Amino acid sequence: MKSIFINGGKKLSGEVLISGAKNAALPILAASLLCEGKHRIANVPRLADATTFGRILQNMGVTFERQDSDMLIDSTGLGNPEAPYDLVRTMRASVLVLGPLVARMGRARVSLPGGCAIGARPINLHLMGLEKLGASVSIEHGYVVASAKRLRGAHIYFDTVTVTGTENLMMAAALAEGETVLENAAREPEITDLANALIQMGATIEGAGTDIIRIQGVEKLKPMDYTVMPDRIETGTFVIAAAITNGSVLIKNCFPAHLDAVLSKVTEAGAAITVTDGTIQVTGQREIKPLNIKTLEYPGFPTDMQAQIMSLMALADGTSVINETIFENRFTHVAELRRMGADIQTEGRTAIIKGVPMLSAAPVMATDLRASASLILAGLAAEGQTVISRIYHLDRGYENIEQKLSALGADIRRV
Ligand code: EPU
């Protein structure tokens, strides 16, 4: 099994280019199921999750080919509206095929994803919404089985803000008869990116990026030629890489406006940040100030950056508090960071981090995608050699991370 070795203590400097957003690319790949024809989706990151999604589409009779960062998809042959357990269990986002399949084929059989390392993560709101759109939905032998002659527009209120739930229902509603209103919808930039892709396919959608989205269903959509937005979580991870190594990094090919909450917190921690259209320059300071952070839905501080900023807080001059409000079990990195000398206590969904002057390198284990990123960041700052095992989690969400960090001067390699 592969591991990542990092000799810490190198200041990062130089420029890094951000890849396409995983969490925008996956729903946009799912949207290709909504009509027949040849789609071109550009700026799809080369990640295990994108490959898994491609395999799910292939299993349904759709063909896909990668040309550099483009995915060429021909969804004409869609015949088997089924996503099997073997593929779904490795990637929860597979549930995004449910809405498009019912909308286009009138039926779907998609494995229930089950829990994962960060929480139970039910999909009850996806199913509630499909039922409101007129689908009959049942759970049979671990699979969601849904069918409808033609979906009908409806007023759908989400009790909890859900990103993929909003995406699934926005895609289903695009082909439903009449108007759908999604209330208390997620406002994440990935929702807006998906809406823009759907609009290019001929959908009528208003309000994406706000908490009320209105969709006027159409009879048919046409194939898309769409470029996925840059990854805001990869961007944020490099912001912290610069700050934690007291380095100076120019992050290019990003949308700084998507990171207001993160940039404001890293600035509060003492880093100097300058933003231009499409770039972020981060210069770290030796002294890191402690922070109070609460993860929230967008535009609040993203849960997907909580583990990474905890690594920075581990080295702050004082005590920080992080309150995780989105997922019930997203502190698995804490035990690993403690092995590197961090002083962190958790109480329910709150972590209290007493900064230490130095982290000491240790063998650690990645437990989920963003936890892996936090260990890399801690390893970059620590004294000595950190060895991170189970790095397959990392390959689900960060394209060429070792190459990008090496080019910035980090001593990092995969063995
Ligand atoms: N929830 C329900 N019922 C539902 C759906 C969600 O109770 O039917 C709850 C969840 O249990 C959770 C909260 O609602 O407590 C928010 O979950 P959400 O549905 O928004 O999460 P998701 O759509 O499954 C996406 C990202 C995650 C990111 C979250 C929150 C994708 C493919 N995944 O997940 O990304 O953490 O939104 O922003 O877009 C990652 O990239 O590392 C990652 C985990």
Residues whose N, C-alpha, C, O or C-beta is under 5 A from the ligand:
A	BS01	EPU	N23 A93 R121 P122 I123 N124 L125 H126 T160 V161 T162 V163 T164 G165 T303 D304 I326 F327 L369 R370
